[in-house]
Amino acid sequence: MKGTNLGELQELVMLAVGVLYDDAYGVSIKDEIEKQTGRSMTLSTVHAALNRLEDKGFLISRMGGATEERGGRPKRLFRVTAYGKRALEESRMMRNRMWESIPRIAWDNI
């Protein structure tokens, strides 16, 4: 799994990009994470994660069309790459494997 490790924030950002599919841009990603997790974060935190994930090849971006809603500015839209999908799948498998490895007695004694 070396090279595809994701931090929690990176994983949340990538999952939000996947959920939003063709409408994943900074504000919508931030809003989706807040809606799904109840955690607030700054837009700059989301943008920093997006830039890191794109640098690693987990995401790609393109410029969308300009809209009047945004004062004529285009949105930078993101999508998960095949490499990013693999990283998410590996993260999910690792978490599931660890959850399934916890012996029942560990939960019974809490």
C-alpha positions in Angstrom: 0.0 0.0 0.0 3.0 2.3 0.0 2.4 5.4 -2.0 -1.4 5.3 -1.8 -1.8 6.1 1.9 -4.4 8.7 2.6 -4.8 10.9 5.7 -8.3 11.2 7.1 -8.9 14.7 5.6 -7.6 13.5 2.2 -9.9 10.5 2.3 -12.9 12.7 3.2 -12.1 15.2 0.4 -11.8 12.4 -2.1 -15.0 10.7 -1.0 -16.8 14.1 -1.3 -15.4 14.5 -4.8 -16.8 11.0 -5.6 -20.2 11.8 -4.1 -20.4 15.1 -6.0 -19.1 13.5 -9.2 -19.4 16.2 -11.9 -20.0 19.1 -9.6 -17.1 18.8 -7.2 -15.4 22.2 -6.6 -14.1 23.8 -3.5 -17.3 25.1 -1.9 -19.4 22.1 -2.8 -16.7 19.7 -1.4 -16.5 21.7 1.8 -20.4 21.8 2.1 -20.6 18.0 1.4 -18.0 17.2 4.1 -19.9 19.4 6.6 -23.2 17.8 5.7 -21.9 14.3 5.9 -19.7 14.6 9.0 -21.0 17.6 10.9 -17.5 19.0 11.0 -16.8 22.5 9.8 -13.6 23.4 7.9 -12.2 26.4 6.1 -12.2 26.6 2.3 -8.5 27.1 2.4 -8.1 23.7 4.2 -10.1 22.0 1.4 -8.1 23.8 -1.3 -4.8 22.7 0.3 -6.0 19.1 0.4 -7.2 19.3 -3.2 -3.9 20.6 -4.4 -2.0 17.9 -2.6 -4.2 15.2 -3.9 -3.9 16.5 -7.4 -0.1 16.7 -7.1 -0.1 13.0 -6.0 -2.2 12.0 -9.0 -5.3 11.0 -7.0 -7.4 13.8 -8.5 -7.5 15.7 -11.8 -9.1 19.1 -12.3 -10.5 21.1 -15.2 -12.0 24.6 -15.4 -15.8 24.7 -15.8 -17.7 27.4 -17.6 -18.1 30.9 -16.1 -21.4 31.6 -14.4 -23.2 34.8 -13.5 -23.7 33.3 -10.0 -19.9 33.5 -9.5 -19.5 36.9 -11.1 -18.3 35.4 -14.4 -15.6 33.3 -12.7 -15.3 29.7 -13.8 -15.2 26.9 -11.2 -12.3 24.4 -10.9 -13.9 21.0 -11.0 -12.3 17.9 -9.7 -12.6 14.1 -10.4 -11.1 11.1 -8.8 -8.5 9.3 -11.1 -8.1 5.6 -11.4 -5.1 5.8 -9.1 -7.2 7.8 -6.6 -9.9 5.2 -6.8 -7.3 2.5 -6.0 -6.1 4.5 -3.0 -9.7 4.8 -1.7 -10.3 1.1 -2.2 -7.1 0.2 -0.4 -8.0 2.5 2.5 -11.5 1.0 2.7 -10.1 -2.6 2.7 -7.5 -1.8 5.3 -10.2 -0.3 7.6 -12.6 -3.2 7.1 -9.9 -5.7 7.7 -9.0 -4.0 11.0 -12.6 -3.7 12.1 -13.1 -7.4 11.3 -9.9 -8.3 13.3 -11.2 -6.8 16.6 -12.1 -9.7 18.8 -15.7 -9.6 20.2 -14.3 -9.7 23.7 -12.6 -6.4 23.1 -16.0 -4.7 22.7 -17.7 -6.8 25.5 -15.3 -5.5 28.1 -15.9 -1.8 27.5 
